[in-house]
Protein backbone atom coordinates (compact mmCIF):
# COMPACT_ATOMS: atom_id res chain seq x y z
CA UNK A 1 0.00 0.00 0.00
CA UNK A 2 1.16 3.52 -0.70
CA UNK A 3 1.01 6.28 1.92
CA UNK A 4 -1.83 7.92 -0.03
CA UNK A 5 -3.94 4.77 0.14
CA UNK A 6 -3.12 3.79 3.71
CA UNK A 7 -3.09 6.81 6.01
CA UNK A 8 -1.91 6.34 9.57
CA UNK A 9 -3.58 7.95 12.50
CA UNK A 10 -2.49 8.30 16.08
CA UNK A 11 -4.90 7.98 18.97
CA UNK A 12 -3.90 9.55 22.28
CA UNK A 13 -5.59 8.50 25.51
CA UNK A 14 -6.18 10.99 28.27
CA UNK A 15 -6.36 8.50 31.12
CA UNK A 16 -4.45 9.46 34.28
CA UNK A 17 -1.73 8.40 34.19
CA UNK A 18 -1.81 8.42 30.42
CA UNK A 19 -1.92 4.97 28.91
CA UNK A 20 -0.11 6.15 25.80
CA UNK A 21 -0.72 6.30 22.08
CA UNK A 22 -2.02 3.81 19.54
CA UNK A 23 -0.93 4.15 15.90
CA UNK A 24 -3.19 2.53 13.30
CA UNK A 25 -2.87 2.10 9.54
CA UNK A 26 -6.13 2.51 7.64
CA UNK A 27 -6.71 0.34 4.56
CA UNK A 28 -8.60 2.62 2.21
CA UNK A 29 -7.86 0.34 -0.75
CA UNK A 30 -9.72 -2.73 0.51
CA UNK A 31 -12.30 -0.97 2.74
CA UNK A 32 -12.85 2.44 1.11
CA UNK A 33 -16.30 3.14 2.59
CA UNK A 34 -15.33 2.36 6.19
CA UNK A 35 -11.98 4.16 5.83
CA UNK A 36 -13.61 7.31 4.39
CA UNK A 37 -16.25 7.29 7.12
CA UNK A 38 -13.72 6.93 9.93
CA UNK A 39 -11.33 9.49 8.45
CA UNK A 40 -14.23 11.91 7.98
CA UNK A 41 -14.78 11.81 11.73
CA UNK A 42 -11.01 12.07 12.36
CA UNK A 43 -10.58 15.08 10.06
CA UNK A 44 -13.56 16.85 11.67
CA UNK A 45 -12.06 16.33 15.16
CA UNK A 46 -15.13 14.33 16.22
CA UNK A 47 -13.09 11.78 18.19
CA UNK A 48 -11.24 14.48 20.17
CA UNK A 49 -12.85 14.23 23.61
CA UNK A 50 -14.33 10.86 22.73
CA UNK A 51 -13.91 7.74 24.83
CA UNK A 52 -13.36 4.03 25.01
CA UNK A 53 -16.51 2.92 26.76
CA UNK A 54 -16.64 -0.86 26.34
CA UNK A 55 -14.33 -3.76 27.08
CA UNK A 56 -15.17 -7.32 26.10
CA UNK A 57 -13.12 -10.19 27.53
CA UNK A 58 -13.79 -13.86 28.30
CA UNK A 59 -14.99 -13.13 31.84
CA UNK A 60 -17.70 -10.54 31.03
CA UNK A 61 -19.82 -12.30 28.42
CA UNK A 62 -21.38 -15.17 30.39
CA UNK A 63 -24.45 -15.53 28.16
CA UNK A 64 -22.59 -15.43 24.84
CA UNK A 65 -21.80 -18.78 23.29
CA UNK A 66 -19.22 -17.12 21.01
CA UNK A 67 -16.64 -15.18 23.03
CA UNK A 68 -14.66 -12.25 21.64
CA UNK A 69 -12.02 -9.83 22.93
CA UNK A 70 -12.30 -6.18 21.87
CA UNK A 71 -12.36 -2.63 23.18
CA UNK A 72 -14.90 -0.21 21.74
CA UNK A 73 -14.58 3.53 21.39
CA UNK A 74 -16.46 6.37 19.84
CA UNK A 75 -16.74 10.06 19.11
CA UNK A 76 -17.33 12.85 21.56
CA UNK A 77 -20.83 12.81 23.03
CA UNK A 78 -21.17 16.61 22.77
CA UNK A 79 -24.63 17.58 21.48
CA UNK A 80 -23.12 19.51 18.56
CA UNK A 81 -20.73 16.76 17.44
CA UNK A 82 -20.55 15.60 13.84
CA UNK A 83 -23.11 12.91 12.97
CA UNK A 84 -22.60 11.36 9.56
CA UNK A 85 -25.18 9.00 8.04
CA UNK A 86 -24.77 5.26 8.63
CA UNK A 87 -22.61 3.50 6.05
CA UNK A 88 -22.91 0.36 3.98
CA UNK A 89 -21.36 -2.71 5.63
CA UNK A 90 -18.13 -3.76 3.90
CA UNK A 91 -18.13 -7.51 4.57
CA UNK A 92 -14.82 -9.25 5.11
CA UNK A 93 -15.59 -11.80 2.38
CA UNK A 94 -15.53 -8.89 -0.10
CA UNK A 95 -12.60 -6.88 1.37
CA UNK A 96 -10.32 -9.80 2.19
CA UNK A 97 -9.54 -8.21 5.57
CA UNK A 98 -9.85 -10.32 8.71
CA UNK A 99 -10.41 -9.65 12.40
CA UNK A 100 -6.93 -10.44 13.71
CA UNK A 101 -4.91 -9.12 16.63
CA UNK A 102 -4.91 -5.33 16.31
CA UNK A 103 -7.62 -5.02 13.65
CA UNK A 104 -9.75 -1.86 13.75
CA UNK A 105 -13.35 -2.35 12.69
CA UNK A 106 -16.63 -0.46 12.65
CA UNK A 107 -19.11 -1.29 15.42
CA UNK A 108 -22.71 -1.79 14.30
CA UNK A 109 -26.13 -2.87 15.52
CA UNK A 110 -27.32 -4.31 12.19
CA UNK A 111 -26.12 -4.36 8.59
CA UNK A 112 -25.59 -0.86 7.17
CA UNK A 113 -25.87 0.80 10.61
CA UNK A 114 -22.25 1.76 11.45
CA UNK A 115 -21.59 5.42 12.22
CA UNK A 116 -18.73 6.59 14.49
CA UNK A 117 -18.14 3.76 17.00
CA UNK A 118 -15.20 1.47 16.28
CA UNK A 119 -13.45 -1.41 18.01
CA UNK A 120 -9.96 -2.87 18.24
CA UNK A 121 -9.43 -6.64 18.39
CA UNK A 122 -7.27 -8.40 20.95
CA UNK A 123 -6.18 -11.73 19.46
CA UNK A 124 -7.70 -13.55 16.49
CA UNK A 125 -11.48 -12.92 16.23
CA UNK A 126 -12.81 -14.96 13.27
CA UNK A 127 -16.33 -14.88 14.77
CA UNK A 128 -16.42 -11.20 13.72
CA UNK A 129 -15.73 -11.96 10.04
CA UNK A 130 -18.43 -12.65 7.44
CA UNK A 131 -19.99 -16.02 8.24
CA UNK A 132 -18.91 -15.76 11.89
CA UNK A 133 -21.40 -16.47 14.59
CA UNK A 134 -21.00 -13.52 16.96
CA UNK A 135 -24.07 -11.89 15.35
CA UNK A 136 -27.02 -14.00 14.31
CA UNK A 137 -27.10 -12.33 10.88
CA UNK A 138 -23.67 -13.81 10.01
CA UNK A 139 -22.71 -10.63 8.13
CA UNK A 140 -19.71 -9.86 10.31
CA UNK A 141 -18.18 -6.45 10.86
CA UNK A 142 -16.22 -4.07 8.59
CA UNK A 143 -12.49 -4.41 9.27
CA UNK A 144 -10.60 -1.44 7.82
CA UNK A 145 -7.10 -1.29 9.30
CA UNK A 146 -4.56 -2.56 11.79
CA UNK A 147 -2.65 -1.33 14.85
CA UNK A 148 0.99 -0.59 13.97
CA UNK A 149 2.06 0.23 17.53
CA UNK A 150 0.38 0.53 20.90
CA UNK A 151 -1.11 -2.92 21.46
CA UNK A 152 0.07 -2.67 25.09
CA UNK A 153 -2.22 0.36 25.40
CA UNK A 154 -5.12 -1.58 23.83
CA UNK A 155 -4.58 -4.42 26.32
CA UNK A 156 -4.33 -1.98 29.25
CA UNK A 157 -7.67 -0.43 28.24
CA UNK A 158 -9.21 -3.91 28.00
CA UNK A 159 -8.05 -4.68 31.56
CA UNK A 160 -9.31 -1.36 32.99
CA UNK A 161 -12.06 -1.46 35.65
CA UNK A 162 -15.50 -2.27 34.24
CA UNK A 163 -19.07 -2.93 35.30
CA UNK A 164 -20.01 -5.83 33.04
CA UNK A 165 -18.75 -4.52 29.66
CA UNK A 166 -18.89 -0.79 30.48
CA UNK A 167 -15.54 0.77 31.35
CA UNK A 168 -15.80 2.57 34.70
CA UNK A 169 -14.75 5.22 34.14
CA UNK A 170 -14.51 5.33 30.36
CA UNK A 171 -10.99 5.89 29.02
CA UNK A 172 -10.76 9.33 27.43
CA UNK A 173 -9.60 9.80 23.87
CA UNK A 174 -7.68 13.05 23.93
CA UNK A 175 -7.17 13.24 20.20
CA UNK A 176 -7.17 11.22 17.02
CA UNK A 177 -5.28 12.75 14.09
CA UNK A 178 -3.62 11.69 10.86
CA UNK A 179 0.14 11.31 11.07
CA UNK A 180 0.69 11.85 7.35
Secondary structure, 3 states (H helix, E strand, C coil): CCCCCCCEEEEEECCCCCCCEEEEEECCCCCHHHHHHHHHHHHCCCCCCEEEEEEECHHHCCCCCCCCCEEEEECCCCCCCCCCCCECCCCHHHHCCCCCCCEEEECCCCCCCECCCEEEECCCCHHHCCCCCCCCCCCCCEEEEEEEECHHHHHHHHCCCEECCEEEEEEEEEEEEECC
